[in-house]
């Protein structure tokens, strides 16, 4: 694993996580680091699902894969935000 791939994962995770937060209505009580982590996980799982479903990789933007990743990020941010809200006493 190279430094470029790690930095790329962080950037992609930040974008996917931010899109997930943008599309989730309401305020989410999670920080930017947790948003990036959720985005990275959503990107990895979305890519894996797209490959299993046979979505072809193109030279440009893979829109189907991107939509899967953002939907997973919305779900992930919602779950994490719900867990953070539930842990406050």
SULWOHU-V671566 format. One record per residue. N is the residue number from 1. OMEGA is omega in whole degrees, 0 to 359 (* if undefined). NEAR is the number of other C-alpha atoms within 12 Angstrom. D_LAST is the distance of its C-alpha to the last C-alpha in whole Angstrom. Layout:
n	omega	near	d_last
N	OMEGA	NEAR	D_LAST
N	OMEGA	NEAR	D_LAST
This chain:
n	omega	near	d_last
1	183	8	41
2	179	8	42
3	178	9	40
4	180	11	41
5	177	13	39
6	179	13	36
7	177	15	36
8	178	17	37
9	179	25	34
10	180	27	32
11	179	21	34
12	177	29	34
13	179	36	30
14	181	31	29
15	180	27	31
16	178	40	30
17	179	42	26
18	177	34	27
19	177	31	29
20	178	40	26
21	181	36	24
22	183	22	27
23	178	22	27
24	182	22	24
25	178	14	23
26	181	14	20
27	179	15	18
28	183	27	17
29	177	22	14
30	182	24	16
31	183	19	19
32	179	20	22
33	178	18	23
34	176	28	20
35	179	36	22
36	179	31	26
37	178	29	25
38	179	41	24
39	179	40	27
40	180	35	29
41	179	32	28
42	179	38	29
43	180	37	32
44	181	26	33
45	179	25	32
46	177	33	34
47	180	28	37
48	179	19	37
49	179	21	37
50	179	23	40
51	179	17	42
52	180	12	42
53	178	14	42
54	177	12	45
55	184	18	44
56	177	17	47
57	181	16	46
58	177	10	48
59	182	7	49
60	180	10	47
61	176	11	44
62	188	18	43
63	180	18	41
64	179	22	40
65	180	30	38
66	179	32	37
67	177	23	35
68	181	30	34
69	181	37	32
70	178	37	31
71	177	30	30
72	177	34	28
73	177	41	26
74	179	33	25
75	181	29	24
76	178	36	22
77	178	43	20
78	179	29	19
79	181	23	18
80	179	26	16
81	177	28	15
82	178	18	13
83	179	15	12
84	178	17	10
85	182	16	9
86	183	11	8
87	180	10	6
88	181	9	4
89	*	5	0
